[in-house]
Amino acid sequence: MNLFAQTPTPPYYAVIFTSTRTEDEQGYNLMAKKMVSLASQQPGFLGIESAKGDVGITVSYWSDLESIKNWKSNMEHHDAQKKGRSQWYSSFKLRIAKVERDYEM
């Protein structure tokens, strides 16, 4: 199993979500799986990578800024964001970056 998203030749975009969690786990894993499934059905979605520890980092990859904007405004995603702010995250930061180059080993 490849742990890395299979992205196309750049350019494309990365949405980097860095977070710290609360102690509340109720419903989190189910919602996270649902959001990955829903995002993967969105036009422009390219893949996702995630690492969890004291700080969680999830990077989703998108073909263009319009696709990111459409995902942000998705109603089910919007509901998950509200729940994250009120229940699951003690802090977070979101960054959007243009990927101009990538390589791998």
Secondary structure, 3 states (H helix, E strand, C coil): CCCCCCCCCCCEEEEEEEEEECCCCCCHHHHHHHHHHHHHCCCCEEEEEEECCCCEEEEEEECCHHHHHHHHCCHHHHHHHHHHHHHHEEEEEEEEEEECCCCCC
